[in-house]
Amino acid sequence: MLATDRYDTIRPVIHRLRKQTIRDRLEIVLVGEASLAAELDAAELAEFARVHVEVVGAIDPIGPARAAGVRAARAPLVFIGETHTYADPAWADALVKAHDGPWAGVIPGFGNANPVNALSWSLLLLDYGQWLHLMPPRESDIAPTHNGTFRRQVLLDLGADLDHALHQGDRLTVLLRAANHRMYFEPAARIDHLNVARWRPWLWERYLSGRLLGGRRAERWAWSRRLVYLLGSPLIPALLVMRLRPVLAAARRAGLLPRGTLAAIFAAGIVSAAGEMVSYLLGPSPGAEPRMTEYELHKVRYAARRPAPG
C-alpha cells in the first residue's frame, strides 16, 4: 500500500516490485487524489494480482490516507510502503514466509539506498538501525508506522484509532502492545531506504521528526509526564548512541560507515530532542505535518543522488 501524489513519484518503487519473485500474488493499493487513476501505467502494473486506486480528498495528513488504503486492501497481509523504499527481489516472499509465525507484523531488514555521506547514514541508523539488514532475526518490541507488514485484520481491529496510529510517532506500537500483539524482524526481507543527505533539509527533517513525535505524545500525556520528558530530553542524543552500539559495530565491521557518522548521529539526536522539547512545552504544531509530508513524498529531492529505477 502506497500513498502518493503522482504515479511518477512511485515509479521507481513499482519497478522494484515488478522484480519480486511472487509479483503475481501481490496486490498494489495506491492512495491518492482523483487524478492519480488516470496517471497509471497499465503495462507496468499488468503482472500484479490486483491493482486498486483508493481515492481520498487529500494525502496530507498522511496517516488517514494510509488507513484508507489498509481498509481498501483485500490481501490478508498489508505492507505500509513509502515513496522512497526499494525492495530486493526476494523481499515479499521472505515477509510472507515469516508471517507463518505468531506475529501480528514483520519488519524487513533495511539497507541504505543512497550511502553517499554521513548525513544519510545517520538518519537510516536513527530511524531503522535496530532493523539494519546485518542484524540477526528476532522478536521486535517496536512496530514502525510504515515499512512494516501487518496482518490486515490486526490493523482493522484498531477501528478509528488506525488513522492516528499511522501518523508519525509511536501510537501504533502503543496500541499493538496493549492488545498483546507481537512483531518480528526478518533481515532476509531486505529493503533499501532513501535518506535525506543535504544539510539544510537534514536539519529540518530531524527537527520535524522530533516535533511530531513529541506532539503526538503531548496530545495523550498529562502535564506531569510531559514535564518529566521535557527535563530528560537533553539526554536523548547520548541514549540514542548507546542503543545503537551493536548496530554501529556491525556496520563498521562491514565497512559501511563513512567518517563522521557517529558525530552526525549525535547532532541529529540533539536537533530531534530540541523538537521534542518544544512539543512537550507547547504541544503539537499544526504546520509540522505538511512540511514532513513533503519529505515523506519527495525524499528523492533531498537525497543527493537518485536511486537506479531497477
C-alpha positions in Angstrom: 0.0 0.0 0.0 1.4 3.3 -1.1 0.1 6.8 -0.6 1.4 9.2 -3.3 0.7 12.5 -5.1 1.6 11.2 -8.5 2.3 7.9 -10.2 5.7 9.2 -11.3 6.6 9.7 -7.7 6.4 5.9 -7.0 7.5 4.6 -10.4 11.0 3.5 -9.1 9.2 1.7 -6.3 6.9 -0.1 -8.8 10.0 -1.1 -10.9 11.4 -2.9 -7.8 8.1 -4.5 -7.0 7.9 -5.9 -10.6 11.1 -7.8 -9.9 9.5 -9.7 -6.9 9.7 -13.5 -7.1 6.0 -13.6 -6.1 4.8 -10.5 -8.0 1.8 -12.4 -9.4 0.5 -12.7 -5.8 0.9 -9.1 -4.9 -1.9 -6.6 -4.6 -0.9 -3.0 -5.2 -3.1 -0.4 -3.4 -2.4 3.2 -4.3 -3.9 6.0 -2.3 -4.2 9.5 -3.7 -6.4 12.2 -5.1 -8.8 11.5 -8.0 -6.3 12.4 -10.7 -4.0 9.5 -9.7 -6.0 6.8 -11.5 -5.6 8.5 -14.9 -1.8 8.5 -14.5 -1.3 4.8 -14.0 0.9 2.9 -16.4 -1.1 -0.3 -17.3 1.9 -2.1 -18.8 4.0 -1.6 -15.6 1.1 -2.9 -13.4 -0.1 -5.8 -15.5 1.8 -8.5 -13.8 0.4 -7.9 -10.3 -2.6 -9.9 -8.9 -4.7 -6.8 -8.3 -4.2 -3.0 -8.6 -6.6 -0.7 -6.9 -6.6 3.1 -6.5 -8.3 4.4 -3.4 -9.3 8.0 -3.9 -9.1 10.4 -0.9 -9.7 14.1 -0.7 -6.0 14.7 0.3 -3.0 12.7 1.4 -2.0 15.3 3.9 -2.2 14.4 6.7 -0.8 11.1 5.5 -2.0 8.9 8.4 -5.7 8.8 7.5 -4.7 8.3 3.8 -2.7 5.2 4.7 -5.5 4.0 6.9 -7.9 4.3 3.9 -5.5 2.2 1.9 -5.4 -0.5 4.6 -9.2 -0.6 4.6 -9.4 -0.8 0.8 -7.0 -3.8 0.6 -8.2 -7.3 0.2 -5.0 -9.3 0.9 -4.6 -10.7 4.4 -1.1 -9.1 4.8 -0.5 -5.3 4.2 2.9 -3.7 3.8 2.6 0.1 4.5 5.1 1.4 2.0 6.8 4.7 1.2 7.7 6.5 -2.0 11.4 6.1 -1.3 11.9 2.4 -0.3 13.2 -0.1 -2.8 12.7 -3.9 -2.3 15.1 -6.7 -3.2 13.6 -9.4 -5.4 13.0 -11.9 -2.5 11.6 -9.2 -0.1 7.9 -10.1 -0.4 8.4 -13.8 -0.3 10.5 -13.5 2.8 7.9 -11.4 4.5 5.1 -13.8 3.7 7.1 -16.8 5.0 7.9 -15.0 8.2 4.2 -14.5 8.8 3.9 -18.2 9.4 4.9 -17.5 12.9 2.7 -16.0 15.7 3.4 -12.4 14.5 1.0 -9.6 14.0 3.6 -7.9 11.9 7.0 -8.5 10.3 9.7 -5.8 9.8 12.2 -6.1 6.9 15.9 -5.7 7.0 17.0 -2.2 6.0 19.8 -1.1 3.7 20.8 2.3 2.5 19.6 3.3 -0.9 21.9 6.4 -1.0 25.0 5.7 1.1 26.6 8.9 -0.1 27.6 10.5 3.2 27.4 10.5 7.0 24.1 12.5 6.9 22.3 9.7 5.0 23.7 7.0 7.3 22.9 8.9 10.4 19.2 9.1 9.5 19.0 5.5 8.4 20.5 4.3 11.6 18.4 6.5 13.8 15.1 5.6 12.2 15.8 2.0 11.2 19.2 1.0 12.7 17.7 -1.6 15.0 16.5 -3.4 11.9 19.7 -3.0 9.8 19.9 -5.9 7.4 23.1 -7.0 9.0 21.4 -7.7 12.4 20.1 -11.2 13.3 16.4 -12.1 13.2 14.5 -11.7 16.4 11.3 -10.5 18.0 10.9 -6.7 18.0 9.2 -4.7 20.7 8.6 -1.7 18.3 6.2 -1.5 15.4 7.2 1.0 12.7 4.3 3.2 11.4 5.5 2.5 7.9 7.8 0.0 6.2 6.4 -2.9 8.1 3.9 -5.6 7.0 0.9 -6.4 9.2 -2.0 -8.8 9.3 -4.7 -6.6 7.9 -7.3 -7.7 10.4 -5.0 -6.7 13.3 -4.9 -3.1 11.8 -8.7 -3.1 11.1 -9.3 -4.1 14.7 -7.9 -0.8 15.8 -11.0 0.9 14.4 -11.0 4.7 14.3 -7.6 4.6 16.1 -6.0 3.4 12.9 -6.0 6.9 11.4 -3.9 8.2 14.3 -1.8 5.1 14.6 -0.4 5.6 11.1 0.8 9.1 11.7 4.5 9.8 12.6 5.1 8.8 16.2 4.8 5.7 18.5 1.0 5.4 18.6 0.9 2.1 16.6 3.4 0.5 18.9 1.4 1.5 22.0 -1.8 0.1 20.6 -0.3 -3.2 19.4 1.3 -3.7 22.8 -1.9 -3.0 24.6 -3.6 -5.8 22.5 -0.7 -8.2 23.2 0.4 -8.4 19.6 3.9 -9.4 18.7 6.3 -8.2 16.0 9.2 -10.0 14.3 12.3 -8.7 12.5 13.3 -10.7 9.3 16.5 -9.4 7.8 16.2 -11.7 4.8 13.4 -9.5 3.6 15.7 -6.6 2.6 14.5 -3.2 1.5 16.7 -0.2 0.8 15.6 3.2 2.3 16.4 6.6 0.7 17.5 9.2 3.2 17.9 13.0 3.3 21.6 13.7 2.6 21.8 17.6 2.3 22.5 19.7 5.3 19.6 22.1 5.5 16.8 19.6 4.8 18.6 17.2 7.0 18.3 19.6 9.9 14.7 20.4 9.2 13.6 16.8 8.7 15.2 15.8 12.0 13.6 18.7 13.9 10.2 18.0 12.4 10.6 14.3 13.4 11.1 15.3 17.0 8.4 17.8 16.8 5.8 15.3 15.6 6.9 12.5 18.0 6.7 14.9 20.9 3.4 16.4 19.7 1.7 13.0 19.4 2.8 12.2 22.9 1.8 15.6 24.3 -1.8 15.0 22.9 -2.3 12.0 25.1 0.0 12.6 28.1 -0.7 14.5 31.3 1.4 17.6 32.0 3.4 15.8 34.7 4.6 13.2 32.3 5.4 15.9 29.7 7.5 17.8 32.2 9.5 14.7 33.1 10.3 14.1 29.4 10.9 17.8 28.8 13.6 17.8 31.6 15.0 14.5 30.3 15.2 15.5 26.6 18.9 16.6 26.8 19.8 13.0 27.5 18.3 11.8 24.2 21.4 12.1 22.0 23.5 10.0 24.4 20.8 7.4 24.8 20.4 7.1 21.0 24.1 6.4 20.5 24.1 3.9 23.4 21.2 2.0 21.9 22.9 1.9 18.5 26.2 0.5 19.7 25.6 -3.1 18.4 24.4 -1.8 15.1 27.3 0.6 14.7 29.7 -2.2 15.5 28.1 -4.5 12.8 28.1 -1.7 10.2 31.7 -0.8 10.9 32.8 -4.4 10.6 31.1 -4.5 7.2 32.9 -1.3 6.2 29.7 0.6 5.5 30.1 3.8 7.6 31.8 6.9 6.3 33.8 9.2 8.5 31.7 11.4 10.7 28.7 9.1 11.0 28.8 9.0 14.8 29.0 12.8 15.0 26.1 13.1 12.6 24.0 10.7 14.7 24.8 12.7 17.9 24.0 16.0 16.1 20.7 14.6 14.7 19.8 13.5 18.2 20.3 17.0 19.5 18.1 18.5 16.8 15.4 15.9 17.3 15.5 16.3 21.0 15.0 20.1 20.5 11.9 19.3 18.5 10.6 17.0 21.2 11.2 19.6 23.9 9.3 22.3 22.1 6.3 19.9 21.7 6.3 18.8 25.3 6.3 22.5 26.3 3.9 23.9 23.6 2.0 20.9 22.3 1.6 19.8 18.7 2.5 22.1 15.8 -0.2 22.3 13.0 2.5 23.2 10.5 4.8 20.3 11.2 2.7 17.6 9.4 2.5 19.3 6.0 6.3 20.0 6.0 7.1 16.4 7.0 4.7 15.1 4.3 6.9 16.9 1.7 9.9 15.0 2.9 7.9 11.7 3.0 6.6 12.0 -0.5 9.6 13.6 -2.3 12.7 12.4 -0.4 14.4 11.9 -3.7 14.7 15.7 -4.0 16.9 15.8 -0.8 18.9 12.6 -1.2 21.9 13.9 -3.1 21.7 11.0 -5.6 18.7 9.4 -7.3 18.3 5.7 -7.0 18.5 3.4 -10.0 15.0 2.6 -11.1 15.6 -1.2 -11.3 
